[in-house]
């Protein structure tokens, strides 16, 4: 099993519940979009800071792709940049 060091951030609470419940990618994506917009970040800027494509982040926010632990960690870190 791969382990990740998580940076505290808005989606950290999601990580805590991963082993207990299944993740609704659409709900996580909606939360991520809200946090991103509240931080005043564009999709492009956050995607660049996460090291993923604009299209990939867009799909994550729409719930069309599943969030991994690594992506949640990158999101938390990227949101603070």
N, C-alpha and C positions, 0 to 999 in steps of 0.2 A: 504494500500500500504506500502510495506517495504521500509525503507530508508537506504541508505548506506553512510558512510563517505568515500569519495574517496581520495586516495593518488594520488598526481600528478604524472604522468608518461606518457609513450608513447601512451597508449590507452585512455587517459583521453578525448581526442577530440571525440572519438567514443561515450562516455557517453553523451556528449552534444547533439549529433545528434540523440540519441535513440528515443526521443519522436517525432522527425520530420520525420524521414525516417525509412524504414525497414532495418534491418541489414543483410548484405550479409555475412554469417558466413565464407564462403570461403575466402573472401577478408580480413576480420578481422583476420582470421587464418594466412593468408600469411603475413600480417603486423606483427602479434605477432611473427612469426618465424623469420622474418627479425630483429626485435628488440632483440629477444633472442640471435640470432647468433652474432649480433653486440656487445652485452654485453659479449660475450664469455661464455655463459652459456649452459650447456647441458640440454637436455630434462629432464633427471633424476633429476638433481639438482634443476631446476626451479619447477618441479612438487612437489618435496619434500617441497620446501619453500612455495608453494601455498597450501599444504595440500591436494593434489589430486594425483591420480595415474599417473604413466608415460603414461599408455595407454590412459587415459582420455585427458591429455594434447596433446598427439599425435593426437587424433581425433579432438580436437579443432583446432589445427594448420592446419589440412587437410580440415577443414570445414565439417567434418562428424558429429560434435556436435555443438549445438548453444551456443554462449557466453551469459552468464547472467551478470547482473550488478555486482553481487558478484564475479564472476570469473574475470571480468575485473579489479576490485579493487584488488583482490588477485594477479593478474598478475603484476600490477603496483608495488605493495609492494614487491613481490618476486623478481622482476627484479633488485631491488636495494640491495638485500642481497648478 
